[in-house]
Amino acid sequence: MDATYHLNGGFKPTVKRFADLDGPDFFPTPAWATHALIDNEEFVGDVWESACGDGAMSKVLELTGNAVISSDLINRGYGEGDHDFLDSWRRAPNIITNPPYNAAEGFVQAGLERAGKKFALLLRLAFLEGANRQRTIFTDAPPSRVWVFSERITFYPAGAVQKGTGTTAYAWFVWDKDATSGTELKWFKPGYKALYT
């Protein structure tokens, strides 16, 4: 029996992200998810995509007209490989990325230090939960805005057949150094998936 299908014959949706064979946690971000962010948040100045993978997000960010710097810990043939964001010397006005899930908290801390204006991470909505994150992130440096997706994002390993829908809710977490204190909760309008797929 094919493990990608339920017993009733329906396609089994992607439930959990697993690391692929080329390195840790590589799941390219669908273009429409990046479009949702740049259609609703303005980024002035250079943008650093610090976990660029194969360039899926960087290529959309370039449409803003901003210079885009792309790097990744793993060399996947796009941008600067072997560049560890968590131990980087680089700074940029804006940092936008979809971090490896197991390094999300480290990416928040590093991003707050390395972004001059705005820092945006694509994370599970459940990132808002947790006593440790409440103490270490959200008390001292809460995001300025959390943009919740009205549609589910499905992440596939590179080259996988794209069928079905994901079961996990995602949001863009935006730290804006010019924003007043407090966190705004916002929702993307439905339709980005159809518009940009």
PLY file of the C-alpha trace (Angstrom):
ply
format ascii 1.0
element vertex 197
property float x
property float y
property float z
element edge 196
property int vertex1
property int vertex2
end_header
0.00 0.00 0.00
1.20 3.54 -0.83
1.91 5.37 2.46
1.05 8.75 0.92
-2.65 7.82 0.76
-5.26 7.19 3.44
-7.05 3.84 3.53
-10.09 5.46 1.87
-7.95 6.49 -1.11
-7.73 10.22 -0.32
-4.35 11.93 -0.52
-2.73 12.27 2.90
-1.79 15.93 3.55
1.64 16.93 4.71
1.47 17.00 8.51
5.07 17.50 9.57
8.20 18.88 7.98
11.06 16.36 7.83
14.66 17.03 6.82
15.56 15.96 3.29
18.67 14.07 2.29
20.67 17.19 1.32
20.73 18.73 4.79
18.66 19.93 7.70
15.05 21.04 7.24
14.97 22.16 3.59
11.44 22.93 2.49
11.26 25.73 -0.11
8.71 28.44 0.70
5.85 28.67 -1.81
6.05 32.00 -3.67
2.55 33.06 -2.65
3.50 33.02 1.06
6.29 35.54 0.43
4.05 37.67 -1.79
1.56 37.94 1.08
4.25 39.49 3.27
5.65 42.00 0.76
2.15 43.06 -0.32
1.36 44.05 3.28
4.68 45.16 4.80
7.02 47.78 3.33
10.75 47.11 3.52
13.06 50.08 2.93
16.66 49.23 2.13
18.54 46.01 1.50
16.98 42.68 2.45
18.94 39.68 3.70
17.37 36.25 3.15
19.49 34.32 5.64
18.21 30.78 5.02
17.77 31.06 1.26
17.84 27.38 0.27
17.36 27.23 -3.49
16.33 30.90 -3.73
12.55 30.42 -3.73
11.96 33.31 -1.30
14.83 35.49 -2.55
13.44 35.50 -6.09
10.14 36.93 -4.83
11.88 39.45 -2.57
13.82 40.77 -5.58
10.49 41.91 -7.06
10.37 44.65 -4.40
13.25 46.43 -6.15
15.36 46.18 -3.00
18.82 44.65 -3.17
18.58 41.10 -1.81
21.49 39.33 -0.11
21.00 35.55 -0.03
22.88 33.11 2.19
22.43 29.71 3.79
24.29 27.33 6.04
24.01 24.66 3.33
25.14 25.38 -0.23
22.18 24.59 -2.48
23.48 26.40 -5.54
21.88 29.77 -4.76
23.39 32.68 -2.89
26.28 32.35 -0.47
26.64 28.86 1.00
28.34 27.86 4.25
27.15 31.06 5.97
25.83 30.43 9.48
23.23 33.09 10.33
23.48 32.25 14.03
27.19 33.06 14.02
27.32 35.76 11.33
29.12 39.12 11.22
26.69 40.49 8.62
24.08 43.18 9.32
21.27 44.41 7.07
18.42 46.93 7.26
15.91 44.09 6.78
16.05 40.33 7.33
13.32 38.08 5.94
13.45 34.29 6.10
11.78 30.97 6.77
14.16 29.51 9.38
14.82 25.84 10.05
12.14 24.84 12.55
14.63 23.52 15.10
16.56 26.84 15.06
13.66 29.31 15.14
14.41 30.71 18.60
18.05 31.25 17.71
17.00 33.01 14.51
14.83 35.41 16.54
17.72 36.33 18.83
20.20 36.70 15.95
17.73 38.63 13.81
17.03 41.14 16.53
20.76 41.85 16.72
21.46 41.93 12.98
18.45 43.78 11.50
18.55 47.56 11.49
14.89 48.20 10.63
12.69 45.12 10.21
13.01 41.43 10.80
10.39 38.94 9.55
10.23 35.20 10.20
7.77 32.72 8.72
6.87 30.48 11.67
4.20 28.11 12.86
1.42 30.03 14.57
2.03 27.76 17.57
5.35 29.60 18.03
3.26 32.00 20.14
2.90 29.25 22.74
5.39 28.10 25.32
6.57 29.24 28.73
10.22 29.42 27.68
9.51 31.64 24.64
7.28 33.81 26.82
10.21 34.39 29.16
13.05 34.61 26.62
11.45 36.31 23.60
7.97 37.68 24.06
8.52 39.50 27.36
11.65 41.34 26.26
11.17 41.63 22.48
7.63 40.81 21.31
6.97 41.04 17.56
5.39 44.26 16.31
2.95 42.41 14.08
1.85 38.82 13.57
0.28 38.23 10.16
-1.83 35.06 10.27
-2.48 33.18 7.04
-6.14 32.59 6.17
-5.02 29.74 3.91
-2.81 26.83 4.88
0.73 26.68 3.52
1.96 23.26 2.48
5.72 22.76 2.47
7.16 20.02 0.26
10.71 18.76 -0.01
12.36 19.97 -3.22
11.19 17.86 -6.18
8.23 16.26 -4.38
4.82 15.94 -6.01
2.68 18.80 -4.72
-0.74 17.47 -3.81
-2.97 17.91 -0.80
-2.87 20.64 1.82
-1.00 21.10 5.06
-2.58 20.88 8.49
-0.36 23.40 10.28
-1.19 27.11 10.66
1.58 29.59 9.84
2.13 33.32 10.29
4.69 35.98 9.50
6.19 37.38 12.71
7.49 40.91 12.08
9.76 42.85 14.42
9.72 46.52 13.37
12.23 48.71 15.21
10.22 51.85 14.35
6.93 50.50 15.72
5.45 51.50 19.04
5.35 48.89 21.79
2.82 46.09 21.74
1.91 43.41 19.22
-0.72 43.78 16.49
-2.50 40.64 15.35
-3.48 40.82 11.66
-4.84 38.42 9.04
-3.96 38.07 5.38
-6.98 38.20 3.08
-7.71 34.85 1.42
-6.70 34.51 -2.22
-2.92 34.78 -2.24
-2.51 31.11 -3.04
-4.66 31.35 -6.17
-3.22 34.72 -7.20
0.46 33.76 -7.05
0.47 30.00 -7.75
0 1
1 2
2 3
3 4
4 5
5 6
6 7
7 8
8 9
9 10
10 11
11 12
12 13
13 14
14 15
15 16
16 17
17 18
18 19
19 20
20 21
21 22
22 23
23 24
24 25
25 26
26 27
27 28
28 29
29 30
30 31
31 32
32 33
33 34
34 35
35 36
36 37
37 38
38 39
39 40
40 41
41 42
42 43
43 44
44 45
45 46
46 47
47 48
48 49
49 50
50 51
51 52
52 53
53 54
54 55
55 56
56 57
57 58
58 59
59 60
60 61
61 62
62 63
63 64
64 65
65 66
66 67
67 68
68 69
69 70
70 71
71 72
72 73
73 74
74 75
75 76
76 77
77 78
78 79
79 80
80 81
81 82
82 83
83 84
84 85
85 86
86 87
87 88
88 89
89 90
90 91
91 92
92 93
93 94
94 95
95 96
96 97
97 98
98 99
99 100
100 101
101 102
102 103
103 104
104 105
105 106
106 107
107 108
108 109
109 110
110 111
111 112
112 113
113 114
114 115
115 116
116 117
117 118
118 119
119 120
120 121
121 122
122 123
123 124
124 125
125 126
126 127
127 128
128 129
129 130
130 131
131 132
132 133
133 134
134 135
135 136
136 137
137 138
138 139
139 140
140 141
141 142
142 143
143 144
144 145
145 146
146 147
147 148
148 149
149 150
150 151
151 152
152 153
153 154
154 155
155 156
156 157
157 158
158 159
159 160
160 161
161 162
162 163
163 164
164 165
165 166
166 167
167 168
168 169
169 170
170 171
171 172
172 173
173 174
174 175
175 176
176 177
177 178
178 179
179 180
180 181
181 182
182 183
183 184
184 185
185 186
186 187
187 188
188 189
189 190
190 191
191 192
192 193
193 194
194 195
195 196
